[in-house]
């Protein structure tokens, strides 16, 4: 019996069943493991990998300029004036070093501290991954007075290294063309690349980074090509000013620069009159979007310093009054940049720093330098403490407002809003959908047209509160906002509490709403904003997106927020009808001509100005049915730019908003007469 079983096993699973992937085959087989995905984000990650190599040269003091181009035929070219990839023969591989670097994972100079003391690309897989996922990649090295060139196709060497000319320059030029067999799209977005390069210029003061788009399709009205030059001598000071461009600042940015135990750090911070914090952190130029030990050290020191200063200067009469972390960070804008020789990141995506020693290093530097600054600037320091004290009072008011909501919900026997038409919840919550619908009329049609098993409807009356201009306690008093929060189920605010014990002179940190955001409590996998296709509907959508961006950003990051795209027109003749969706308006005239000839005889064109004009069957067919509807997923490609845009569109400052509208008014579509 045992022997029979073993024999079967040997036939089914033997050595010849083991697949060995050589070279870069693994990258082509599982590209998402290396670059995140094969969509737009993964495509632009290729640019980051190549540019980061040039930035690493700048970090070492070997490079002063990086030129990036979108080529005429849609590829990417990155040229720097660094040392140039080595072209001599590798003693073990018996190939030119540049070929080894381009065709083998975990090959490069970043594992040797003598070559790169600090680097973002410590895993050594970056540029070789780009090569693997490109149908053509050309590497040119300017070195020793000569131009060396080598070409690759899909990660394999196609043309051997050869000298193609002479030069007085030095550096590396990488040109690559993403493989359409791998990627869903190979069309690069100029603005996405520009945002990333701008940030790199802020982080590397004095480094010149240029960007140019040479595609014929990108020619501007004046006949020129889109181009930018980024160079900031002020570094992080200018970065903070850029982020706060549309806000009223309480003080000029404070700069903290210090090197502790071979950890150089640069931190710039300022406070503005808004009610939200904005902390951007970087390690070796890599954006640590999930924070980490450097952010923890900064936050802890910030709270300790402001509490100590308020107590020492008698602003606080005794130590019973203490500010929490959320109090001192209300209205804070900060950029943290630290260089770490051997950073410990969570995975290749490098989103969170894990080096434990960094917490104390940043904490001590910030505590010393910021306390020194506050002692030297007592007038501004008092304004900052006053701002933080106002936040404390508002937090207390918000806590009381939330307690009132809880008591009311408990008294009424449940926490779900009365206006919510919930689904039967027979399915997994991640398979369920919540439609946030404008108005009772459309809400009624949506309720009748939905699939009750997995689709819930929450009608909103009028426009919700503009949360950009309201503090948390005021927001929690708004009935529409309360209904929204209760229906979604996650709560709002931060889910992480810094220093909960209140050590080092810091008050126990509390979330602004008491509970904090908890993704695991999300009641619907898709939250779909469904508003009229008119100006008022667009305004309501913007108000809702502002709410999600400010108080539930994780829902956007995780891909849970969508915009419904109801049709703009219905073109019909007799029993034949077609719906025209936003972005397809030119189809309307084509259909009219096809159905009714040149004069369009007998063809009816209905313009939908509101969802309430559709009966339940029409709304189901066009907007609710997953097999027929059109919905758009909301993404955050650039958090810094998104913050600036929301502040400008929804904040108090009118001039920037007016300029924005004037500059972009010619792009507007479907404006009501």
C-alpha positions, 0 to 999 in steps of 0.5 A, spaced: 500 500 500 505 504 501 509 502 496 504 503 491 502 510 494 510 512 493 510 510 486 504 514 484 507 520 487 514 519 484 510 519 477 506 525 479 511 529 482 518 528 480 524 532 479 522 534 472 516 537 474 521 543 478 521 549 473 527 553 474 527 560 472 533 563 469 536 570 469 530 575 469 524 570 467 521 570 474 520 578 473 516 577 466 512 571 469 510 575 476 511 582 474 506 585 480 511 582 485 516 587 483 513 593 481 506 592 484 501 591 478 501 592 471 497 598 470 498 605 470 501 605 477 506 599 475 508 603 468 510 609 472 514 605 477 519 603 472 520 611 471 522 611 478 526 605 478 531 608 473 531 615 476 532 613 483 539 610 480 541 617 478 538 620 484 543 615 488 549 618 484 547 625 487 546 622 494 553 620 494 555 627 491 557 624 484 551 627 480 548 634 479 543 634 473 538 629 471 534 629 465 528 625 463 524 625 457 518 622 454 521 620 447 517 622 441 515 614 440 513 614 447 519 611 451 523 614 457 530 616 457 533 618 463 540 621 463 545 623 469 552 626 469 554 621 475 560 616 474 557 612 469 555 604 470 562 600 470 564 597 463 570 593 465 569 586 465 566 582 471 571 578 474 566 572 476 561 573 471 566 574 465 561 579 462 562 587 462 559 589 469 554 594 465 551 587 462 551 584 469 547 590 472 542 590 467 541 582 466 541 579 473 537 581 479 541 583 486 547 585 482 549 592 483 554 597 487 549 598 492 551 592 497 558 595 498 558 601 503 564 604 499 560 605 493 553 607 496 553 610 503 546 611 502 541 609 497 534 608 496 535 601 491 538 597 496 535 591 494 539 591 487 533 589 483 530 596 480 533 597 473 534 589 471 526 589 472 525 595 468 530 591 463 526 585 463 519 588 462 521 592 456 521 590 449 527 594 448 532 598 453 538 601 451 544 603 456 549 608 454 555 610 458 559 616 458 566 614 461 573 614 460 572 619 454 568 614 450 561 612 449 559 605 450 552 602 448 549 596 449 542 594 447 537 589 450 530 586 448 525 583 454 531 582 459 536 579 454 542 582 451 541 583 444 547 587 442 553 587 445 557 592 449 561 597 444 564 603 443 560 608 439 563 614 439 568 619 443 565 624 449 568 629 454 562 628 458 560 622 463 554 619 466 549 614 464 543 614 459 537 609 460 532 609 454 527 604 455 520 602 452 515 598 456 513 591 453 505 592 451 505 584 452 506 585 459 502 592 461 495 594 460 497 601 457 504 603 455 502 611 455 506 615 460 502 621 464 506 627 464 503 630 470 505 623 474 512 623 472 512 631 473 510 630 481 515 625 482 521 629 479 518 635 483 519 632 490 526 629 488 528 636 487 525 638 493 529 633 497 535 634 494 537 641 494 541 644 488 540 638 484 537 640 477 532 635 474 529 637 467 523 633 464 520 634 457 515 631 453 517 630 446 510 626 443 507 629 437 500 628 441 503 633 447 504 639 442 501 645 446 497 650 443 503 655 442 507 649 438 511 648 444 512 641 448 511 640 455 517 641 459 519 643 466 525 644 470 526 643 478 531 645 482 530 648 489 536 651 493 531 651 499 530 644 499 525 642 504 523 649 506 521 650 499 517 643 500 513 646 506 511 652 502 509 648 496 504 644 500 502 650 504 501 654 498 493 655 498 493 655 506 494 661 511 501 659 515 502 661 522 509 661 522 515 661 517 517 654 516 522 651 521 528 647 519 532 642 523 538 639 520 543 635 524 547 628 523 547 623 529 551 617 529 552 617 521 544 619 520 543 625 517 536 628 517 533 634 515 526 636 517 522 642 515 515 644 519 510 649 520 503 650 522 497 653 518 490 655 520 487 648 517 485 643 522 488 637 519 496 634 519 500 633 513 506 629 514 511 627 509 516 622 510 522 620 506 528 615 507 534 616 502 529 619 498 524 613 498 517 616 500 515 612 506 507 613 505 506 608 511 511 612 516 515 608 520 520 609 526 522 616 523 515 619 524 514 616 531 520 619 533 518 626 530 511 625 533 513 624 540 518 629 540 514 634 538 508 633 543 514 633 549 517 639 546 510 643 546 508 641 552 514 642 556 515 649 553 507 651 555 509 649 562 516 652 562 513 659 560 507 659 565 502 658 559 499 652 562 499 653 570 500 646 572 502 639 569 494 637 569 493 641 562 497 636 557 496 636 549 495 630 546 499 628 539 493 630 535 492 637 538 499 639 537 499 636 530 492 640 528 494 644 522 501 641 522 505 641 515 512 637 516 517 634 511 522 629 514 528 626 510 533 622 513 539 618 510 540 611 513 546 606 511 542 600 512 534 601 512 529 596 514 523 597 509 517 593 509 518 589 502 521 592 496 515 597 495 519 601 501 513 604 505 515 603 512 521 604 516 523 599 521 529 601 524 528 601 531 534 605 533 532 611 528 526 613 533 531 615 539 535 619 534 530 623 531 526 624 537 533 627 541 534 631 535 527 634 534 527 635 541 533 639 542 533 643 536 525 645 536 525 647 544 531 651 542 527 655 536 521 656 541 526 659 546 528 664 541 522 665 538 517 666 543 512 670 540 511 665 534 511 659 539 506 662 543 501 662 537 503 655 536 501 653 543 495 657 542 493 653 536 494 647 539 490 649 545 484 650 541 485 644 538 484 641 545 478 644 546 475 642 539 477 635 541 473 635 547 467 638 544 468 632 538 468 627 544 462 630 547 458 630 540 460 623 539 458 620 546 451 624 544 451 620 537 452 614 541 447 615 546 442 617 541 444 610 537 443 606 543 436 609 545 434 608 538 436 601 538 441 601 533 447 605 530 444 605 522 441 611 520 434 611 518 434 613 511 439 608 509 436 602 505 440 597 507 442 590 503 440 584 506 447 582 507 447 575 505 453 576 502 460 578 504 461 585 506 466 586 501 461 584 495 456 589 497 455 596 495 453 602 498 450 608 493 450 615 496 445 618 492 443 625 491 436 627 493 430 623 495 427 622 488 433 619 485 434 615 491 427 612 490 428 610 483 435 607 486 431 603 491 426 600 486 432 598 481 437 595 486 439 588 487 437 588 495 441 582 496 448 586 495 446 593 494 444 599 499 442 606 498 443 612 502 440 618 499 443 625 501 438 631 502 442 637 499 449 638 499 453 635 505 458 640 509 464 642 506 469 639 511 475 643 509 472 649 512 469 645 519 473 643 525 471 636 527 466 638 532 462 642 527 462 636 522 460 631 527 454 635 529 452 635 521 446 630 520 448 628 513 455 627 515 453 623 521 449 618 517 455 617 512 459 615 518 454 610 521 453 607 514 460 606 512 462 603 519 469 604 519 469 610 524 474 616 522 480 619 524 487 615 526 487 608 527 494 608 530 495 612 537 502 615 539 505 614 546 499 611 549 502 611 556 503 618 556 511 618 557 516 623 557 511 628 559 506 627 554 499 626 555 496 620 553 494 621 545 487 620 543 484 619 536 480 626 534 473 622 535 475 617 540 475 610 536 479 612 530 478 609 523 478 601 523 478 598 516 476 591 518 469 594 520 467 597 513 460 594 511 461 595 504 466 593 499 464 598 494 462 605 496 459 609 490 458 616 489 452 617 484 450 624 483 446 628 477 450 629 471 450 637 472 454 642 476 450 641 482 452 634 482 459 635 481 459 640 487 456 634 491 461 629 488 467 634 490 464 635 497 464 627 498 470 626 495 473 632 500 470 628 506 473 621 504 480 624 502 480 628 509 477 623 514 477 616 510 483 616 506 485 609 507 478 607 503 481 611 497 488 608 497 485 601 498 480 602 492 473 602 495 471 609 493 468 610 486 464 615 482 458 612 478 457 615 471 450 615 469 448 617 462 448 624 459 443 622 453 438 617 451 438 617 443 432 613 441 428 611 434 422 607 435 424 601 440 431 602 438 435 606 444 442 608 446 445 611 452 451 616 451 455 616 457 460 622 459 466 622 455 462 619 449 458 625 447 461 625 439 457 618 439 450 622 440 451 625 433 453 619 430 447 615 432 442 620 430 445 620 423 445 613 423 438 612 425 435 618 422 439 620 416 442 627 415 436 630 418 435 626 424 428 625 422 424 621 427 430 621 432 429 623 439 435 625 444 433 626 451 438 630 455 438 627 463 440 633 467 438 629 473 437 621 476 430 623 478 428 623 471 430 616 470 425 610 472 427 604 476 428 600 470 432 605 466 437 607 473 438 599 474 440 598 466 444 604 466 447 605 473 446 600 478 447 593 474 454 591 474 454 588 467 452 594 464 454 600 468 460 605 468 463 607 474 470 610 476 475 608 481 478 614 485 485 613 486 491 618 489 497 618 485 500 624 488 498 625 496 501 632 496 498 634 490 491 632 492 492 635 498 494 642 495 488 641 490 483 640 495 485 646 499 485 650 493 478 648 491 474 647 498 478 652 502 478 659 504 483 662 499 479 665 493 484 667 489 488 661 488 481 658 486 479 663 481 486 662 478 485 655 477 478 656 474 481 661 469 487 656 467 482 650 466 476 653 464 477 651 456 477 643 459 470 644 462 464 639 459 457 638 460 456 645 463 449 647 464 446 653 460 
